[in-house]
Amino acid sequence: MSEENWQLKDGAELNIEDVAKIACALKSLSAYTMLACAEEESPEELESIVDEGLDAINNLFDV
């Protein structure tokens, strides 16, 4: 997906809280992936952070 496909949804405003959630989700997803490769169990806290970040992305962008 190229950069020009990322458009804010009508009426959406990019704020620091959403950017922080997205950043945390991406960092957590990275850690989650490493842990999942090492163990079969997936930490619920990381899943929650990733889901919150993905929700923030979906709330802001039309893709």
C-alpha positions in Angstrom: 0.0 0.0 0.0 1.5 3.3 -1.0 1.6 6.5 1.0 -0.9 8.3 -1.3 -3.6 5.7 -0.3 -3.5 6.9 3.3 -6.2 9.6 3.7 -7.7 10.8 7.0 -11.3 10.0 7.3 -13.7 12.9 6.8 -13.9 14.8 10.1 -10.9 12.9 11.6 -8.2 14.9 13.3 -4.7 13.5 13.9 -3.9 14.0 17.6 -1.0 13.1 19.7 -2.9 10.5 21.7 -3.8 8.5 18.5 -0.2 8.8 17.2 1.1 7.5 20.6 -1.4 4.6 20.5 -0.3 3.7 17.0 3.4 3.9 17.9 2.9 1.7 21.0 0.9 -0.8 18.9 3.7 -1.0 16.4 6.4 -1.5 19.1 4.2 -4.0 20.9 3.5 -5.9 17.7 7.3 -6.2 17.1 7.8 -7.5 20.7 4.7 -9.8 20.4 6.1 -11.3 17.2 9.4 -12.0 18.7 7.8 -13.6 21.8 5.3 -15.6 19.6 8.2 -17.0 17.7 9.9 -18.0 20.9 6.8 -19.3 22.7 3.4 -20.5 21.7 1.6 -18.4 24.3 0.7 -14.9 23.4 0.7 -12.2 26.1 -2.8 -10.7 26.6 -1.4 -7.2 27.5 0.5 -6.9 24.2 -2.6 -8.1 22.3 -4.6 -5.4 24.0 -2.1 -2.7 23.1 -1.9 -3.8 19.5 -5.7 -3.9 19.2 -6.0 -0.4 20.7 -3.4 0.9 18.2 -5.2 -0.8 15.3 -8.5 0.7 16.4 -6.8 4.2 16.4 -5.6 3.6 12.9 -9.0 2.5 11.7 -10.6 5.5 13.4 -8.3 7.9 11.6 -7.6 6.6 8.2 -9.7 5.5 5.2 -7.7 2.7 3.5 
